């Protein structure tokens, strides 16, 4: 073969490599134009800006194979974006998604990946061959022809210039790169939490109270949406025990402040809200409040330590126990042991696995009330099985909470239990085909959470005004911000950080306070401005929640 023929073959291969590099990376950008309803100018920029950038990147060196290999980050971002679109149907890879990489344990990640394997295989089949072409190009020593390189550079530069003229820069993959930066910045704040909160004090003290022993249990649920609880009108018997339990008060109008666990749970544990979220790194959690008030404290968690704010706030307790992925019932024994260990006043936090995906892994076989509930891949065609398994997790939560109540009742102490889920879950409920939680945009099913309290006869006798308020506030417009302040006021604790106006056991609950949601960039937004759709407003109306728009 002549030298000229070799050069032509080299040029054709390089052109193929550049075309494959640009085309495959542009796939998620093009899909987003339709799923997110871009304006004409933004759609133009969404095509021209990344295409021009990828062209310039691919010819920045005469060996395009080298530049394609160095573009591994762009392949990873594109693959993540396609997987996210498969799961949620719209929106870019959010800050919360990257933060989840820091806080999700490997078991949870494995459960999810094993159930979205079709999409995982697709992105592997899409991007690995391009990298293979690049590696082959490097091994063969292929060099892009100068004329081709100049042409690609000029075309790329013109595309970027035209895109910049539109003023629309919030396009893939650059907005995702920004989210990576935000996520890393957030993790830096988290790592500094022990130092930034070291000098904080609630200045808490018990005032009044009873001569009896006092025991309070706070249970944090996971991904438990109100829509699938019998107590909230669901047409399946998912709460066979709680529905017949005396002294249970159901709070029917509680919304999450975030659909991501790593943000929602710390706000539940802390006195801050979505409105002043930045202060969360300077304050300790509710465990510290009870410790200052003289209570012995215990935290038991079925979730693995995640090096995040949740773990740091939980580790403030006198004793912290991690059950490392066991079913929630495993937390009952440490609770009972703590109750019988001595006669001191006791505060316990139980952090459950609740209804976190993979649902079938969250309950024993004996709780398979709704069948078939076997493990299946995430797909709308498998919705019946997934809903059956999800509903079984609610049945198991019902049993678990009833056992906690039974344990407290047997102590004859002045006791109470307060339960609230951190957020809800999508289950392919409507034409949008949404699934799971932590999506960049929230839905009714992720927002409306299960929340209830159980108040012993002894507690009701000791604090009659609080008991009356607890019943009066069943439809109070609350968010998960109320959990901290409600649980704090179960005991006779006084602190300038405990706010009666958001406590569900206070007759001073302020129904006029507007509810806010913490968006992906940690901005507090009215629920009316977070992108809820008509399907969501319809469900809120059915539940009698009409104050959000």
Residue, then its C-alpha position, 0 to 999 in steps of 0.5 A: x500500500x502506498x504512502x498516499x493510501x495510508x494517509x487517506x486511510x488514516x484520515x478516514x479513520x480519524x474522521x470516523x473517530x471524531x464523528x463517533x466521539x461527537x455524535x455519541x456524546x451529543x445524544x443526551x443533549x439532544x434528548x434533553x431538548x425534548x424532555x425538558x421543553x427547551x425554548x428555541x434559543x436554548x435548544x440552539x445553544x444546547x446543540x451548537x455549544x457542546x458540539x462545537x466544544x467536542x469538535x475543538x476538544x477532539x482536534x486539540x492534539x494531532x492525535x485525536x485518539x489521545x483527546x478522545x481518551x482524555x475525554x473520559x469525563x465527558x463519556x462518564x457524564x453522558x452515560x450518567x445523564x442517559x441513565x438518569x433520563x431512563x429513570x426520571x424521564x427529564x432533567x440534568x444530573x443534579x447536585x444531589x445525584x453526585x452527593x449521593x455518590x459520596x453518601x450511598x453505600x455499595x449495597x444500595x448502589x448494587x441493588x439499583x444498578x442490578x435493576x436498571x441493567x438494560x440501560x447500563x448495558x446500553x450506555x456500555x454498548x454506546x461508549x465503550x466502542x468509541x473508546x476502543x476506536x480511540x485506543x486502536x488509533x493510538x496504537x496505530x499512531x494515526x495522526x489527523x490530517x492538518x486540513x481536517x484538523x483546521x476545518x474541524x477547529x474552525x467549524x467548532x469555533x463558529x458553533x461556540x461563538x454562535x451559541x455564546x451569542x444566544x446567551x444560553x449557557x445552561x446546557x449539557x454538559x456544562x451545567x452538569x460540570x457546575x453541579x459537580x463543583x457544587x457537590x464538592x463544595x457541599x462535601x467540604x462543608x460537611x467534612x468541616x461540620x465537627x469543627x464548625x459546630x463544635x462550640x454550638x449549644x442549644x442552652x437547653x434545660x428541662x423546666x417542670x416535667x413529671x416525677x415519672x421516668x420519661x422516654x421518647x422515641x423518634x423514628x425516621x422513615x425512608x421513602x415512605x409516601x403517604x399515598x400508600x398508607x391505609x391511614x391516609x385513605x389507601x385502598x389496601x390494608x397496609x396498616x393493619x396494626x396502627x389503624x387499630x392502635x389507640x393514642x395514634x395521631x396521624x398528621x395528614x398535611x406534612x410535606x418533605x423539605x427535600x426529596x434527597x435523604x442526605x439533605x432531608x434527614x439532617x434537616x429533620x435532626x436539626x432545628x434549621x429549615x429550608x429557609x436557613x439551611x446554610x446554618x445547618x453546618x453550625x448547629x448540632x442535632x436533636x440528640x445534642x438538645x436532649x443530652x443538654x436537657x439531661x437525657x441519656x441518648x441512643x441512636x440505632x440505624x439500619x443504614x450504614x455509616x455514610x460519612x455525611x451529616x446524618x452520621x455526624x449528627x447521630x454520632x453525637x449520641x451517648x451510644x450509636x449502633x449501626x445495624x448495617x443493612x438489617x431489616x428494621x425489626x433488628x432495632x427493637x432489641x437495642x431499644x429494649x436493652x436501653x430501656x431496661x439498662x437503667x431508670x434514667x430519662x431516655x431519648x432514642x432515635x431509630x433511623x429505619x430502612x423503611x421503603x428504600x429501594x430495593x423494596x423486596x430486600x426491606x422485609x422478611x418473607x412473612x410480610x409478603x402480603x401482596x404478591x407477586x412481589x419478586x425482584x424485577x428490573x425497573x420498568x413500567x411493565x413490572x409496576x404491579x410487582x414493584x407496587x406489591x413489594x413497596x406496599x409490603x414495606x409499608x405493612x412491615x413498617x406498620x408492624x415495626x412501629x406497633x412493636x415500638x409502641x408496645x415496647x413503650x407501653x409496657x414501661x409505664x413511663x411517660x412516653x411518646x413516639x414520633x414517626x416521619x418519613x424523610x421523603x416519598x417515592x414515585x412508582x410509575x404513577x402516571x403518564x410521566x413514568x417517574x420512579x424512585x426519589x431524589x429526582x431534580x424535580x419533585x412530585x406529589x408522591x415524593x412530597x407528601x410523607x407519612x407522619x404520625x405520633x403515639x402518645x401514652x396515657x401517662x404522657x397525655x395526663x402529664x401534658x394535657x395541653x400538648x395532647x389536645x394540640x397534638x389532636x387539633x393539628x392533624x391537618x396543620x400545614x407542616x413540613x419535615x421542619x416540624x419534626x425537630x420542634x415537635x419531638x423537642x416539645x414532647x419533653x419539657x425542654x426549653x431552648x431558644x432554638x425550639x419554635x412552638x409555632x411549627x410544633x405539632x404538639x403546640x396550640x401556637x402552631x402558625x398555619x399562616x407560615x408558607x412552606x418551602x422546599x430546598x431545591x437542588x442548589x440549596x435554595x428555599x422555594x415555595x412549593x408553588x414554584x418547584x415545577x409541580x405539574x397538573x397531576x401533582x396538584x390533582x393529588x394534593x387536592x384529593x388529600x385536601x392540601x390546597x394552600x400551596x399554589 
